[in-house]
Amino acid sequence: MNYIMISYDKWIDQYKPINDAYMYETYGEEVAIVKAQNPLTVWTLGNAGEGDYIQSGMHFVNRIGYYISEIPFGADDDIFVEIESEWDSNYEIEDGCDYSPLTNCQ
């Protein structure tokens, strides 16, 4: 198994998610569309509590939705796509405080 981590921009450029990276739901007609695809073109959007990620393949634990790409990933590849979160880009650590909505900084 090849464990690979790439940026969101590289994922867009290299695998070309269809429909402007439309996220398919995890139920109903949309998940039926996902299940009908080549499994090597299905990607899972998940959340592990510390942020969102995209992982190659169809996964069920911590899933939020699915993407389908034009370009398949390798059968031996387990790819994680780094997603910059709002948390990462909006809060700066200053004086030991991250000034997030969850922190009581003075």
C-alpha positions in Angstrom: 0.0 0.0 0.0 1.3 3.5 -0.9 0.3 6.1 1.6 0.3 9.5 -0.1 -0.7 13.0 1.2 -1.4 15.7 -1.4 -2.8 19.3 -1.3 -6.3 20.1 -2.3 -5.0 22.0 -5.4 -3.0 19.0 -6.5 -6.0 16.8 -6.1 -8.1 19.1 -8.3 -5.3 19.3 -11.0 -4.3 15.6 -10.9 -7.6 13.7 -10.4 -10.1 16.3 -11.8 -13.2 15.9 -9.6 -16.4 16.0 -11.8 -19.1 18.7 -11.7 -16.8 21.3 -10.1 -16.0 19.0 -7.2 -19.7 18.4 -6.4 -20.1 16.5 -3.2 -22.6 13.6 -3.4 -24.7 12.7 -0.4 -24.4 9.5 1.6 -27.9 8.3 1.0 -30.7 8.0 -1.6 -30.2 8.6 -5.3 -26.9 10.3 -4.9 -25.2 7.5 -3.1 -26.6 5.1 -5.8 -24.8 7.2 -8.4 -21.5 7.0 -6.4 -21.8 3.2 -6.0 -22.3 2.8 -9.8 -18.9 4.4 -10.5 -15.5 2.9 -10.9 -14.4 2.5 -7.3 -11.0 4.0 -8.2 -12.7 7.3 -9.0 -14.6 7.6 -5.7 -13.3 9.8 -2.9 -14.7 10.3 0.7 -15.0 13.6 2.5 -14.6 12.9 6.1 -14.2 14.6 9.5 -12.0 13.2 12.2 -12.9 15.9 14.8 -9.8 18.1 14.1 -10.8 18.9 10.6 -12.1 17.7 7.3 -10.1 15.5 4.9 -10.6 13.7 1.5 -9.5 10.1 1.2 -9.4 7.9 -1.8 -12.0 5.2 -1.9 -15.5 4.8 -0.5 -15.4 4.9 3.3 -18.2 4.9 5.9 -16.7 5.9 9.2 -16.7 9.7 9.7 -18.0 10.3 6.2 -19.7 13.5 5.2 -20.1 12.9 1.5 -18.4 11.6 -1.7 -16.7 13.0 -4.7 -16.1 11.4 -8.1 -13.1 12.1 -10.2 -12.4 11.8 -13.9 -8.9 10.3 -13.3 -8.7 7.1 -11.2 -6.2 6.7 -8.4 -3.9 3.7 -8.3 -5.3 0.5 -6.8 -2.4 0.3 -4.3 -2.7 4.0 -3.3 -4.3 5.3 -0.1 -4.4 9.1 -0.7 -5.3 11.7 1.8 -6.0 15.2 0.6 -5.2 18.1 2.9 -8.0 20.6 3.3 -7.2 23.9 4.8 -9.9 24.6 7.3 -11.5 27.9 8.3 -9.8 27.3 11.6 -6.4 27.1 10.0 -6.8 30.3 7.9 -8.7 32.6 10.2 -7.0 32.3 13.6 -3.5 33.2 14.5 -1.7 32.1 17.6 -0.6 35.2 19.5 0.6 35.4 23.1 -0.2 31.7 23.6 -3.9 32.2 22.6 -5.4 31.0 19.3 -8.4 33.4 19.6 -10.8 30.9 18.3 -14.5 31.0 19.3 -13.9 28.1 21.7 -11.1 29.9 23.6 -11.6 32.5 26.3 -8.7 34.8 25.6 -8.4 38.3 27.2 
